[in-house]
């Protein structure tokens, strides 16, 4: 595949992941949806950021993201949570 096709595939995969995520959230009750509001916001933000910057990604990075299978957004979300935990722990220790 050439670089353009890989970019298009990544964009399609991200869209599909976000639609599946939204569908799974909408199957839950109102309270569960409310409790998942942070996760929903981060998923949407990650999706939008990736779409805007897809053109800037190198072919190797696109392949790496596609290699995550259907879990790109979830993998990035988990990384975000881990990073937040580290920052929160460091901030608490500094205080």
N, CA, C and O atoms as CSV, one atom per row, in Angstrom:
chain,resi,resn,atom,element,x,y,z
A,1,UNK,N,N,0.845,-1.191,0.000
A,1,UNK,CA,C,0.000,0.000,0.000
A,1,UNK,C,C,0.882,1.243,0.000
A,1,UNK,O,O,1.934,1.286,0.638
A,2,UNK,N,N,0.428,2.234,-0.723
A,2,UNK,CA,C,1.184,3.480,-0.678
A,2,UNK,C,C,0.726,4.306,0.533
A,2,UNK,O,O,-0.229,3.954,1.226
A,3,UNK,N,N,1.424,5.388,0.756
A,3,UNK,CA,C,1.185,6.208,1.947
A,3,UNK,C,C,-0.233,6.785,1.991
A,3,UNK,O,O,-0.853,6.839,3.054
A,4,UNK,N,N,-0.736,7.208,0.849
A,4,UNK,CA,C,-2.089,7.777,0.788
A,4,UNK,C,C,-3.130,6.733,1.185
A,4,UNK,O,O,-4.055,7.032,1.940
A,5,UNK,N,N,-2.982,5.520,0.680
A,5,UNK,CA,C,-3.926,4.444,1.021
A,5,UNK,C,C,-3.851,4.101,2.510
A,5,UNK,O,O,-4.879,3.834,3.133
A,6,UNK,N,N,-2.653,4.105,3.080
A,6,UNK,CA,C,-2.503,3.842,4.507
A,6,UNK,C,C,-3.186,4.927,5.337
A,6,UNK,O,O,-3.843,4.623,6.332
A,7,UNK,N,N,-3.037,6.169,4.940
A,7,UNK,CA,C,-3.687,7.281,5.646
A,7,UNK,C,C,-5.210,7.128,5.599
A,7,UNK,O,O,-5.891,7.306,6.609
A,8,UNK,N,N,-5.730,6.801,4.430
A,8,UNK,CA,C,-7.171,6.612,4.279
A,8,UNK,C,C,-7.659,5.445,5.131
A,8,UNK,O,O,-8.715,5.528,5.758
A,9,UNK,N,N,-6.896,4.369,5.152
A,9,UNK,CA,C,-7.255,3.209,5.965
A,9,UNK,C,C,-7.260,3.577,7.447
A,9,UNK,O,O,-8.160,3.171,8.183
A,10,UNK,N,N,-6.269,4.337,7.885
A,10,UNK,CA,C,-6.216,4.771,9.274
A,10,UNK,C,C,-7.427,5.637,9.604
A,10,UNK,O,O,-8.042,5.463,10.656
A,11,UNK,N,N,-7.770,6.556,8.731
A,11,UNK,CA,C,-8.926,7.420,8.969
A,11,UNK,C,C,-10.217,6.604,9.042
A,11,UNK,O,O,-11.065,6.864,9.896
A,12,UNK,N,N,-10.370,5.633,8.163
A,12,UNK,CA,C,-11.555,4.773,8.180
A,12,UNK,C,C,-11.609,3.948,9.461
A,12,UNK,O,O,-12.667,3.808,10.074
A,13,UNK,N,N,-10.458,3.403,9.863
A,13,UNK,CA,C,-10.404,2.585,11.074
A,13,UNK,C,C,-10.764,3.422,12.306
A,13,UNK,O,O,-11.523,2.977,13.166
A,14,UNK,N,N,-10.217,4.626,12.380
A,14,UNK,CA,C,-10.518,5.503,13.514
A,14,UNK,C,C,-12.004,5.847,13.558
A,14,UNK,O,O,-12.617,5.860,14.626
A,15,UNK,N,N,-12.574,6.126,12.390
A,15,UNK,CA,C,-14.011,6.437,12.327
A,15,UNK,C,C,-14.836,5.242,12.797
A,15,UNK,O,O,-15.768,5.399,13.585
A,16,UNK,N,N,-14.499,4.071,12.323
A,16,UNK,CA,C,-15.223,2.864,12.716
A,16,UNK,C,C,-15.105,2.623,14.222
A,16,UNK,O,O,-16.092,2.293,14.881
A,17,UNK,N,N,-13.906,2.787,14.758
A,17,UNK,CA,C,-13.709,2.611,16.205
A,17,UNK,C,C,-14.566,3.581,16.999
A,17,UNK,O,O,-15.199,3.193,17.982
A,18,UNK,N,N,-14.591,4.849,16.577
A,18,UNK,CA,C,-15.374,5.841,17.303
A,18,UNK,C,C,-16.864,5.520,17.217
A,18,UNK,O,O,-17.579,5.656,18.210
A,19,UNK,N,N,-17.343,5.097,16.049
A,19,UNK,CA,C,-18.757,4.756,15.906
A,19,UNK,C,C,-19.121,3.545,16.776
A,19,UNK,O,O,-20.185,3.530,17.395
A,20,UNK,N,N,-18.265,2.551,16.826
A,20,UNK,CA,C,-18.503,1.368,17.675
A,20,UNK,C,C,-18.485,1.748,19.150
A,20,UNK,O,O,-19.290,1.251,19.937
A,21,UNK,N,N,-17.564,2.630,19.518
A,21,UNK,CA,C,-17.492,3.100,20.896
A,21,UNK,C,C,-18.775,3.845,21.268
A,21,UNK,O,O,-19.358,3.591,22.322
A,22,UNK,N,N,-19.209,4.756,20.411
A,22,UNK,CA,C,-20.444,5.505,20.673
A,22,UNK,C,C,-21.633,4.572,20.796
A,22,UNK,O,O,-22.474,4.747,21.677
A,23,UNK,N,N,-21.709,3.578,19.915
A,23,UNK,CA,C,-22.809,2.621,19.971
A,23,UNK,C,C,-22.803,1.865,21.294
A,23,UNK,O,O,-23.854,1.679,21.907
A,24,UNK,N,N,-21.633,1.432,21.735
A,24,UNK,CA,C,-21.553,0.688,22.999
A,24,UNK,C,C,-21.936,1.573,24.186
A,24,UNK,O,O,-22.564,1.100,25.133
A,25,UNK,N,N,-21.566,2.841,24.140
A,25,UNK,CA,C,-21.928,3.769,25.218
A,25,UNK,C,C,-23.439,3.987,25.235
A,25,UNK,O,O,-24.052,4.005,26.303
A,26,UNK,N,N,-24.037,4.153,24.062
A,26,UNK,CA,C,-25.473,4.425,23.983
A,26,UNK,C,C,-26.335,3.228,24.403
A,26,UNK,O,O,-27.534,3.380,24.635
A,27,UNK,N,N,-25.738,2.060,24.500
A,27,UNK,CA,C,-26.462,0.877,24.968
A,27,UNK,C,C,-26.588,0.866,26.493
A,27,UNK,O,O,-27.323,0.051,27.052
A,28,UNK,N,N,-25.876,1.765,27.159
A,28,UNK,CA,C,-25.862,1.809,28.621
A,28,UNK,C,C,-26.949,2.734,29.152
A,28,UNK,O,O,-27.572,3.491,28.408
A,29,UNK,N,N,-27.152,2.649,30.435
A,29,UNK,CA,C,-28.128,3.515,31.087
A,29,UNK,C,C,-27.590,4.924,31.241
A,29,UNK,O,O,-26.401,5.176,31.044
A,30,UNK,N,N,-28.490,5.850,31.598
A,30,UNK,CA,C,-28.129,7.260,31.703
A,30,UNK,C,C,-27.002,7.495,32.706
A,30,UNK,O,O,-26.085,8.273,32.442
A,31,UNK,N,N,-27.069,6.832,33.842
A,31,UNK,CA,C,-26.043,7.034,34.867
A,31,UNK,C,C,-24.676,6.534,34.389
A,31,UNK,O,O,-23.653,7.178,34.623
A,32,UNK,N,N,-24.675,5.381,33.720
A,32,UNK,CA,C,-23.416,4.851,33.189
A,32,UNK,C,C,-22.832,5.759,32.111
A,32,UNK,O,O,-21.617,5.938,32.024
A,33,UNK,N,N,-23.711,6.328,31.297
A,33,UNK,CA,C,-23.248,7.266,30.269
A,33,UNK,C,C,-22.635,8.492,30.933
A,33,UNK,O,O,-21.569,8.963,30.536
A,34,UNK,N,N,-23.323,9.001,31.948
A,34,UNK,CA,C,-22.790,10.155,32.676
A,34,UNK,C,C,-21.433,9.826,33.296
A,34,UNK,O,O,-20.506,10.633,33.228
A,35,UNK,N,N,-21.315,8.655,33.893
A,35,UNK,CA,C,-20.060,8.247,34.523
A,35,UNK,C,C,-18.929,8.070,33.500
A,35,UNK,O,O,-17.752,8.170,33.846
A,36,UNK,N,N,-19.288,7.811,32.260
A,36,UNK,CA,C,-18.292,7.617,31.199
A,36,UNK,C,C,-17.996,8.911,30.438
A,36,UNK,O,O,-17.297,8.887,29.425
A,37,UNK,N,N,-18.521,10.032,30.916
A,37,UNK,CA,C,-18.390,11.287,30.164
A,37,UNK,C,C,-16.936,11.686,29.928
A,37,UNK,O,O,-16.617,12.212,28.861
A,38,UNK,N,N,-16.057,11.454,30.880
A,38,UNK,CA,C,-14.643,11.786,30.692
A,38,UNK,C,C,-14.046,10.926,29.579
A,38,UNK,O,O,-13.339,11.427,28.705
A,39,UNK,N,N,-14.337,9.633,29.623
A,39,UNK,CA,C,-13.825,8.721,28.605
A,39,UNK,C,C,-14.353,9.109,27.223
A,39,UNK,O,O,-13.612,9.088,26.240
A,40,UNK,N,N,-15.616,9.456,27.156
A,40,UNK,CA,C,-16.226,9.868,25.890
A,40,UNK,C,C,-15.508,11.096,25.344
A,40,UNK,O,O,-15.167,11.148,24.163
A,41,UNK,N,N,-15.281,12.075,26.197
A,41,UNK,CA,C,-14.615,13.312,25.781
A,41,UNK,C,C,-13.207,13.043,25.266
A,41,UNK,O,O,-12.807,13.594,24.240
A,42,UNK,N,N,-12.460,12.208,25.963
A,42,UNK,CA,C,-11.089,11.906,25.551
A,42,UNK,C,C,-11.085,11.132,24.234
A,42,UNK,O,O,-10.271,11.422,23.357
A,43,UNK,N,N,-11.985,10.146,24.079
A,43,UNK,CA,C,-12.059,9.390,22.822
A,43,UNK,C,C,-12.312,10.332,21.644
A,43,UNK,O,O,-11.641,10.244,20.616
A,44,UNK,N,N,-13.276,11.227,21.800
A,44,UNK,CA,C,-13.617,12.157,20.714
A,44,UNK,C,C,-12.435,13.085,20.430
A,44,UNK,O,O,-12.107,13.339,19.271
A,45,UNK,N,N,-11.798,13.588,21.484
A,45,UNK,CA,C,-10.635,14.460,21.292
A,45,UNK,C,C,-9.502,13.732,20.577
A,45,UNK,O,O,-8.905,14.278,19.650
A,46,UNK,N,N,-9.201,12.507,20.997
A,46,UNK,CA,C,-8.149,11.730,20.343
A,46,UNK,C,C,-8.471,11.511,18.871
A,46,UNK,O,O,-7.604,11.653,18.009
A,47,UNK,N,N,-9.708,11.167,18.594
A,47,UNK,CA,C,-10.148,10.956,17.211
A,47,UNK,C,C,-9.927,12.222,16.380
A,47,UNK,O,O,-9.356,12.166,15.291
A,48,UNK,N,N,-10.381,13.359,16.903
A,48,UNK,CA,C,-10.269,14.614,16.159
A,48,UNK,C,C,-8.801,15.015,15.953
A,48,UNK,O,O,-8.424,15.471,14.873
A,49,UNK,N,N,-7.991,14.845,16.980
A,49,UNK,CA,C,-6.565,15.185,16.871
A,49,UNK,C,C,-5.894,14.314,15.814
A,49,UNK,O,O,-5.141,14.808,14.974
A,50,UNK,N,N,-6.175,13.019,15.865
A,50,UNK,CA,C,-5.561,12.114,14.882
A,50,UNK,C,C,-5.997,12.438,13.461
A,50,UNK,O,O,-5.183,12.409,12.538
A,51,UNK,N,N,-7.278,12.746,13.281
A,51,UNK,CA,C,-7.738,13.078,11.931
A,51,UNK,C,C,-7.051,14.327,11.392
A,51,UNK,O,O,-6.677,14.374,10.221
A,52,UNK,N,N,-6.884,15.331,12.236
A,52,UNK,CA,C,-6.239,16.569,11.808
A,52,UNK,C,C,-4.778,16.321,11.456
A,52,UNK,O,O,-4.250,16.914,10.516
A,53,UNK,N,N,-4.128,15.441,12.217
A,53,UNK,CA,C,-2.689,15.250,12.045
A,53,UNK,C,C,-2.311,14.014,11.230
A,53,UNK,O,O,-1.129,13.689,11.121
A,54,UNK,N,N,-3.279,13.334,10.667
A,54,UNK,CA,C,-2.987,12.147,9.869
A,54,UNK,C,C,-2.035,12.478,8.729
A,54,UNK,O,O,-1.151,11.683,8.410
A,55,UNK,N,N,-2.204,13.625,8.122
A,55,UNK,CA,C,-1.350,14.015,6.995
A,55,UNK,C,C,0.107,14.197,7.412
A,55,UNK,O,O,1.009,14.090,6.580
A,56,UNK,N,N,0.339,14.471,8.686
A,56,UNK,CA,C,1.700,14.713,9.170
A,56,UNK,C,C,2.398,13.437,9.655
A,56,UNK,O,O,3.604,13.442,9.902
A,57,UNK,N,N,1.641,12.356,9.789
A,57,UNK,CA,C,2.229,11.116,10.290
A,57,UNK,C,C,3.086,10.455,9.220
A,57,UNK,O,O,2.727,10.425,8.043
A,58,UNK,N,N,4.213,9.932,9.650
A,58,UNK,CA,C,5.069,9.198,8.730
A,58,UNK,C,C,4.504,7.803,8.522
A,58,UNK,O,O,3.755,7.285,9.349
A,59,UNK,N,N,4.877,7.213,7.409
A,59,UNK,CA,C,4.359,5.903,7.019
A,59,UNK,C,C,4.568,4.863,8.120
A,59,UNK,O,O,3.680,4.048,8.371
A,60,UNK,N,N,5.727,4.879,8.778
A,60,UNK,CA,C,6.008,3.925,9.845
A,60,UNK,C,C,5.060,4.064,11.020
A,60,UNK,O,O,4.627,3.063,11.590
A,61,UNK,N,N,4.731,5.299,11.390
A,61,UNK,CA,C,3.803,5.544,12.496
A,61,UNK,C,C,2.392,5.098,12.116
A,61,UNK,O,O,1.673,4.541,12.945
A,62,UNK,N,N,2.001,5.336,10.887
A,62,UNK,CA,C,0.670,4.896,10.428
A,62,UNK,C,C,0.584,3.380,10.517
A,62,UNK,O,O,-0.410,2.839,11.002
A,63,UNK,N,N,1.620,2.694,10.050
A,63,UNK,CA,C,1.631,1.230,10.125
A,63,UNK,C,C,1.592,0.747,11.573
A,63,UNK,O,O,0.935,-0.246,11.887
A,64,UNK,N,N,2.298,1.457,12.449
A,64,UNK,CA,C,2.310,1.075,13.861
A,64,UNK,C,C,0.912,1.221,14.469
A,64,UNK,O,O,0.458,0.348,15.209
A,65,UNK,N,N,0.240,2.319,14.157
A,65,UNK,CA,C,-1.122,2.522,14.658
A,65,UNK,C,C,-2.071,1.462,14.102
A,65,UNK,O,O,-2.891,0.907,14.833
A,66,UNK,N,N,-1.952,1.187,12.807
A,66,UNK,CA,C,-2.811,0.171,12.199
A,66,UNK,C,C,-2.520,-1.211,12.782
A,66,UNK,O,O,-3.406,-2.064,12.836
A,67,UNK,N,N,-1.286,-1.430,13.215
A,67,UNK,CA,C,-0.906,-2.702,13.819
A,67,UNK,C,C,-1.571,-2.945,15.163
A,67,UNK,O,O,-1.575,-4.072,15.657
A,68,UNK,N,N,-2.135,-1.898,15.761
A,68,UNK,CA,C,-2.848,-2.062,17.029
A,68,UNK,C,C,-4.199,-2.752,16.825
A,68,UNK,O,O,-4.878,-3.092,17.793
A,69,UNK,N,N,-4.581,-2.954,15.573
A,69,UNK,CA,C,-5.871,-3.587,15.291
A,69,UNK,C,C,-7.000,-2.634,15.636
A,69,UNK,O,O,-6.850,-1.415,15.549
A,70,UNK,N,N,-8.128,-3.200,16.026
A,70,UNK,CA,C,-9.261,-2.363,16.417
A,70,UNK,C,C,-9.138,-2.038,17.896
A,70,UNK,O,O,-9.834,-2.608,18.736
A,71,UNK,N,N,-8.256,-1.127,18.188
A,71,UNK,CA,C,-8.017,-0.710,19.552
A,71,UNK,C,C,-7.117,0.505,19.597
A,71,UNK,O,O,-6.467,0.769,20.609
A,72,UNK,N,N,-7.080,1.247,18.499
A,72,UNK,CA,C,-6.204,2.411,18.424
A,72,UNK,C,C,-6.624,3.443,19.465
A,72,UNK,O,O,-5.804,3.883,20.271
A,73,UNK,N,N,-7.894,3.829,19.452
A,73,UNK,CA,C,-8.357,4.846,20.381
A,73,UNK,C,C,-8.265,4.373,21.827
A,73,UNK,O,O,-7.900,5.144,22.714
A,74,UNK,N,N,-8.595,3.108,22.064
A,74,UNK,CA,C,-8.519,2.586,23.426
A,74,UNK,C,C,-7.080,2.542,23.918
A,74,UNK,O,O,-6.806,2.872,25.072
A,75,UNK,N,N,-6.179,2.143,23.064
A,75,UNK,CA,C,-4.767,2.103,23.428
A,75,UNK,C,C,-4.253,3.500,23.771
A,75,UNK,O,O,-3.537,3.673,24.757
A,76,UNK,N,N,-4.612,4.482,22.971
A,76,UNK,CA,C,-4.197,5.860,23.238
A,76,UNK,C,C,-4.865,6.391,24.508
A,76,UNK,O,O,-4.251,7.135,25.272
A,77,UNK,N,N,-6.114,6.009,24.727
A,77,UNK,CA,C,-6.827,6.424,25.946
A,77,UNK,C,C,-6.142,5.853,27.187
A,77,UNK,O,O,-5.955,6.560,28.177
A,78,UNK,N,N,-5.770,4.574,27.131
A,78,UNK,CA,C,-5.071,3.961,28.268
A,78,UNK,C,C,-3.727,4.649,28.513
A,78,UNK,O,O,-3.336,4.864,29.661
A,79,UNK,N,N,-3.029,4.991,27.443
A,79,UNK,CA,C,-1.776,5.726,27.574
A,79,UNK,C,C,-1.995,7.091,28.211
A,79,UNK,O,O,-1.184,7.547,29.018
A,80,UNK,N,N,-3.093,7.735,27.845
A,80,UNK,CA,C,-3.446,9.033,28.421
A,80,UNK,C,C,-3.698,8.888,29.920
A,80,UNK,O,O,-3.222,9.700,30.713
A,81,UNK,N,N,-4.441,7.859,30.305
A,81,UNK,CA,C,-4.722,7.630,31.726
A,81,UNK,C,C,-3.436,7.366,32.503
A,81,UNK,O,O,-3.251,7.894,33.599
A,82,UNK,N,N,-2.556,6.557,31.940
A,82,UNK,CA,C,-1.285,6.262,32.598
A,82,UNK,C,C,-0.470,7.532,32.781
A,82,UNK,O,O,0.145,7.743,33.826
A,83,UNK,N,N,-0.472,8.365,31.770
A,83,UNK,CA,C,0.283,9.625,31.832
A,83,UNK,C,C,-0.314,10.544,32.888
A,83,UNK,O,O,0.417,11.175,33.652
A,84,UNK,N,N,-1.645,10.620,32.934
A,84,UNK,CA,C,-2.310,11.445,33.935
A,84,UNK,C,C,-2.002,10.949,35.335
A,84,UNK,O,O,-1.757,11.753,36.235
A,85,UNK,N,N,-2.012,9.618,35.538
A,85,UNK,CA,C,-1.700,9.039,36.836
A,85,UNK,C,C,-0.292,9.415,37.265
A,85,UNK,O,O,-0.071,9.775,38.421
A,86,UNK,N,N,0.649,9.335,36.356
A,86,UNK,CA,C,2.041,9.685,36.677
A,86,UNK,C,C,2.138,11.168,37.036
A,86,UNK,O,O,2.799,11.530,38.009
A,87,UNK,N,N,1.484,12.019,36.258
A,87,UNK,CA,C,1.520,13.448,36.546
A,87,UNK,C,C,0.849,13.759,37.864
A,87,UNK,O,O,1.334,14.600,38.621
A,88,UNK,N,N,-0.253,13.099,38.151
A,88,UNK,CA,C,-0.956,13.311,39.416
A,88,UNK,C,C,-0.137,12.858,40.596
A,88,UNK,O,O,-0.107,13.526,41.629
A,89,UNK,N,N,0.536,11.718,40.454
A,89,UNK,CA,C,1.376,11.199,41.524
A,89,UNK,C,C,2.560,12.119,41.772
A,89,UNK,O,O,2.898,12.409,42.920
A,90,UNK,N,N,3.191,12.579,40.694
A,90,UNK,CA,C,4.317,13.481,40.827
A,90,UNK,C,C,3.900,14.803,41.469
A,90,UNK,O,O,4.627,15.350,42.297
A,91,UNK,N,N,2.733,15.313,41.087
A,91,UNK,CA,C,2.251,16.566,41.651
A,91,UNK,C,C,1.966,16.410,43.139
A,91,UNK,O,O,2.272,17.294,43.938
A,92,UNK,N,N,1.375,15.272,43.498
A,92,UNK,CA,C,1.055,15.020,44.900
A,92,UNK,C,C,2.325,14.890,45.722
A,92,UNK,O,O,2.367,15.351,46.863
A,93,UNK,N,N,3.360,14.275,45.170
A,93,UNK,CA,C,4.614,14.102,45.884
A,93,UNK,C,C,5.334,15.431,46.051
A,93,UNK,O,O,6.012,15.638,47.057
A,94,UNK,N,N,5.204,16.323,45.101
A,94,UNK,CA,C,5.878,17.609,45.157
A,94,UNK,C,C,5.247,18.534,46.198
A,94,UNK,O,O,5.914,19.417,46.736
A,95,UNK,N,N,3.983,18.330,46.473
A,95,UNK,CA,C,3.257,19.204,47.412
A,95,UNK,C,C,3.567,18.947,48.837
A,95,UNK,O,O,3.022,19.614,49.717
